[in-house]
Amino acid sequence: MSLLPVDEALRAILARVPDVVPEAVALNQAAGRVLAADVIAQHDQPPFDASAMDGYAMRAADVSEGVWLKVIGMSQAGAGFAGTVGPGEAVRIFTGAPVPAGADTVIMQEEAVREGDMVRFTAPARPGHSVRPRGNDFATGQMLIERGTRLTPMQISVAAAANYPALSVATRPRIALVATGDELVLPGQALGPDQIVASNSFGLAAMLAPYAAEVRDHGIIADDAETLRSRLAAVFADAPDIVVTTGGASVGEHDLVQDVLKQLGVTLDFWRINMRPGKPLMFGMHGKTLVFGLPGNPVSAMVTAQVFIKPALRRWQGAAEPTPWRLPLAGPTPANTARRHFMRAQLLHMPTGPELLPISQTDSGHTSSLAHADMLIVQPEHDPGQAVGALVDALPLDGF
């Protein structure tokens, strides 16, 4: 059976992802969520001409060296001056307060000399200086945050300033994780003969949590057909949006997990991808549930999740797919095979800018090298190898 190209596999997966379903969440619960509707300004900000300084508001034309103006009142944030500033007059004003009618400038208090109800200034006045015009921050009808944006604290702040108590965001999927294999034991347990510590579900849960309403770990299932069938049936009965299995111990020429999934009604779109690490990737559907069968080797599991599951989760929430980074190499890359290689690399911050240092380790079970990687260099099929300084595409291992 021929290996499916990476790009073709990704297109097939994305075609199965459902349309965005919006839900309203309170502003204090919206950080990290992806907007399902644009945030549009419904009012001007500030809603009036406001002072940018503590000082005095007056007509710029009335200010000159040695000239005293009469202070006729005060304008504070939340309690503006109700009258009008006329010739020869000034109003004491504070940062954020409305600039009174008639005034066209503000001079800060450090450049003012006050005696009783009179004030003069040691600096010239400039019309409009230290005044934030109405709508200077944003104006009614202005686009503030576009749908598909993952909300950061800065964007939460502007949404609050725009008087949004809640935002429309994309619902997130419920994800179920299943690890398979007789050889696996949980971290913290004593290792018996021929056993290894399970790591896949822990790494995947941490990777997928920012995209999910829930990541539920269903534990380890032994390589027994009846046990697999009953445990996986229970997983599907819980109706998760996405099921991710890792491992699939071969029995003769049959993949145990794949056979059981088929028996449970999963229709497979494909398995075996033209990539390394991670060739034995499986994808299909169980009703509306997306089913990913990832390799058991931990590096393969994490890399295939990075390359295929994360884009599906971004699509699920309507988030834009980020463009790969393009950076120069700090070390050469070897010639590649016919399979696309997602090569581990460190991101170096050099005086001339960021560079990528390839990690030579390619073993799909070598977790420590992946832990030291910041990026995955995307090495094309049959790439002859690249010299130091060559620009290459890379995927960041951190971030959304």
N, C-alpha and C positions, 0 to 999 in steps of 0.2 A: 504494500500500500504506500503510495507516494505521500510525502510530507506536505502539509498545507502551509503556504506562505504566511508569514506573520501578519501582513497587512490584510490579507483576505480573511484570516481568522478573526481579526479585530473587527472588520466590517460586519461579519456574520454575527458577532456578539452584540455589537451596537444596534444592529437591526432588530434585535429581540428586546431591547430595553424599552419599557413603556414610556408614554408621554408623562411630562411633569404633572404631578397632582399637587395643587397648592393647599396650604393651611395657614391660618393666622396664628402667630405667636406673639406674646407680649415682648416689648422691646428688651426687657432685661433677660429674656431667654433666646434672643435672636443671634447672638455672637456665634460665628462659625457656620451659620445656616446660609443657604443660597437663596437669593431673592427670586420669587416667582412673578413679581410685578414691579414695574418701575416705581421709584420713589420720586414724586413730583412735588415741588414746592407749592404750597397752598396759600402762602402769605409772603410778604417781603421781609427780609432779615438784613439789618434791623428794620423794624416796622416804622421807623422815624429816623431823621438825622440824629446821630448820637455822638457824644463827645468821646474821643479816644484818650483823653487826659483828664486828670484833676487840674482845674485852673479856673479860667474866666472866659465867658462867651460875650462877644461884642460885635460891633460892625468894624470891619478892618479899616475902613476909611477914617474912623474916629481915633485911631491909635497913632500917636507920634511921640517923639522924645519929650518927656517932661509934662505931657498932658495927663490930667487926672480925669477919670471917669467915675460916675456915681454908681455904686452897687445897689441895685434895686430889688434883688431877691436871690433865690437859690434854686438850682435844678439838681435833683438827686435821682438815682436810678429808682424807678417806681413812683417818683413824686416830682414831676416836672414843674417848671415855672409856667404859670398860666397866662402871664401877660406878654407884652411885646417889648422888645429892646429897641429904644429909640436913640436918636443922636445923643452922644455924650453919656451913654449908659452902659452898664455891664451887669452880668449875672454870674454869681459864683456857681460853678458847675463841677460835677464829679464824673468819673469814667463810667460810660454806659448810659448816662442821663440824656434826655432829649435836649437838643439844642433849641433854645427858645426862638419863637418867631421874631424876625427882624435881625437876629445875629447871623453872621456868616463865617465866623472863625472862632477858634479857641486858642488861648495862650496858656501854657502850663504855669502852675502856681510858682515854680522856681524862678520864673521870669517876671513875677509880679511883686509890687511893693504896696502893701495894704496899710492904710491909716483910717481907722473908723469905717465910714461907709464909702470911702474913696479909694481908688486903686489906679496906679500907673504901671507902665511896663518897661522893662529893660531890654526888650527885643522887639523888632518890628513885627507887625501883623501881616499875615498872608491869607488872602481869602480862601476859605475851604480848609485851612490847615488844622489838623487834629480833629477833623469832623469825618465821621463815618456816614456817608450818604445813605439814605433809605434804599434798601435793596442791594447794598454793597456786597454783602455776603452771598445772598441769593435772592432772586426775584420770583414773584408769583408765576407759575407755569414752567419754571426752569427744571430741567432734568438734574436730579441730585445723585441718584445711584441707579444704574441700569440693572434690569432683571438678568439673572445669571451670574451676578456678583456674589462672591462669598464674603459675608459681612465681617469686617474687622472692627475693633473698638473705635477707630476714627470714623467709620461709616455709621456705627450705632450713634455716635455723638451728633452727627449732622442730621440723622433721622429724628433724634429727639428734638434738636433745634427747630426742625421743620414741623414739630407738633404731632408726630406719629406715635401714638401709644402702643401700636402693634404693627407688625409687618406681615405681608404675604410671602411665605417662603415655601420651598419645595419640600414635600414629605420625604422622609428618609426611609430606606428599606430596612426590614428586619433580616438579619443575617444569621444563619446557623452554620457552625463549624463542626466537622467530624474528622477525627484522625483514625486511621486504620493501621493495624499491624500487630502481630503477636509479639514482636520484639520491643514494643514501646512500654515505658513506664513513666509516670509523672515525675516532674522535678521534686527532689527531696526524698525520693524512695531509694532504697538500696538496690543496686544493680545486680541481677542474677546473671548466670552464664548466658552469653549471646544476646543480652539486652542492651538497649540504648535509651537515653532520656528523650522523651518527646518534647519538641520545641516548636513545631509548626503552628499549632493552634495559638500559642502564646504570641508569637511574632505576628501572625495574621490578625489576631484580635486587636493588637495595638495599631497595626497599619490601617485597618478598616474602620475602627471606632469613630474617627471624625466624620465619616460618611454615613453612619448608620444610626437608626433609632434604637437598635439593640443588636449586640453581637452575643449570641448564645453559644457557649461551648458545650457540645454534647459528649465530650470526653473521647476515650479511646475505645474502638471496637476491634475485637480479635478477628483474625483471618478465618472465620467460619461462616459458611454461606447462610445458615439458618439464623445465626446471631446477627449477621449483617442485615439480613432481610427484616427481621423484627425491629431492630434498632433504627434502621433507616426509615422504615414505615412510620415509626413513631415521630421521627424528625419531620417527615412530610405532613403528618397529621396535624402538626402545630402550625401549618400553613405559613412558613417563612417566605419572604420574597426572594431570597437567594440562599442556596445551599452550597457550601464549599467543603469538599472532601479532600483529604491529603492521603497519599499512599494508595496502593492497589495491588497488593502482592499477587504475583502471577502464580497460577496453579497450572502446570503444564503449559498449554498455549492460550489459556483463558485468563483474562483479567477478572478477578473475583468481584471487585467493586463494580466494574462496568456491567458485568452480567447481572448482578443483583439490581442495579439501577434500572436496567432494561426490564427486568421482571416486575419492578414496581411501577412501570409505566413511563419511565423517562425516555424521551426520544432524543437520540444523540445527533447533534449537528455535525460534529467532527471529533476526532481525536488524533493526536500526533502532529506536532507543529515543527516547521523547519526552523528551529532555533536552538541555541544552547546558552545557558543551561535551560532545561525545561521541555524537551521534546514530547514526553507523554502527557500532554494537556488534553483534557476532555471537556466538552461543553455540550449542554443540551437543555431541554425544558421538561418540567413536570407540571402540566397545566400552565399556570402563569408564573411558576417558580423557575428562576434561572438556576441551573446546576453547573457548577464548575468542579471538575475532578482534577486536582493539582497533583504533580509528582510528589512522591514521599521524601525525596532528598530535600533537606531544608533550604539550601540555596535555590534550587529549582522552584520550590514552592513559593518562596518570597519574590523571586524575579518574575515568575509568571503572574503572580498577583499584581505586581507593579505594572507589568506591561498590558495585562488584559482586564483584571478586575477593577483596578482604580479608574481607568477610562470609562468603564461601564457605570460605575458609581457617579462619576462626574456627569455623564449623560443623563442618568436617572434624575439628577437634581437640576439639570439645565445649565450646568457650569461649563464654561468654555474650556476646550482642551488646550493646555499650555503648549506653546511652541518649544521643541527641544532646544536646549542650550547649544551654542556653537563656540567651542573654546579651543585654544591651541594645546598641543600635547607637550608635557614636560618630559616625557619618555617615549620611546618608539613603541609601536604595536606590531605584533607578529602577523604574518599572513593568515588569513582566515580560510575556513573550509566552505562548503556549500551551504552551511546553516548560518543564519544571522546570529551574531554573537553579541550578547549583552555583557560587556566586559566591566568588571569591577574597577573603580578608579577613585583616587583621592583628589579632592579639590584643593589646590595649593594657591595661597594668596601671595603672589610675587610682587616685587616693586613695580613691575610693568603691567600687572593685572593678573586675573585668575588664570590658572593653567590646570590641566588634568594629568595626573600621574597614573598610568595604568598599573593595576595590580596583576602580577603574573599568574597568581593562583587561579586555576579554572575548575578545580574539583567541585562538583555540585553538592558535596556534603561538607564543604569547608566553611563553617559558619563564622569563624573568627575573621577571615579575610573580608567577608561581607560586612561584618560589624565595623571594620576600619574604612569601608568605602563610603563616599559621599554621593557618588554619581555612578550611573551605568553608561559607559560608552557604547553607542549603537554602531557596531561594526558590520557593514554590509556583507552580504554573501560574496564569497570569492575575493574579498578585499585583499590586495597584495601586501598590506601592511603599510603603516604611515610613519614618517620620520618625525623627530622632535620639531615642534613648531607648526605642524600641519593642523588645520582646523577640522574638528570632528564634532558630530552630534552627540549629545549626552542627555540623559534623563536624571533629574535630581531625585535622590532617595528620600528626601524630607519634603515637607510642604504638602499642600492639598493637591 
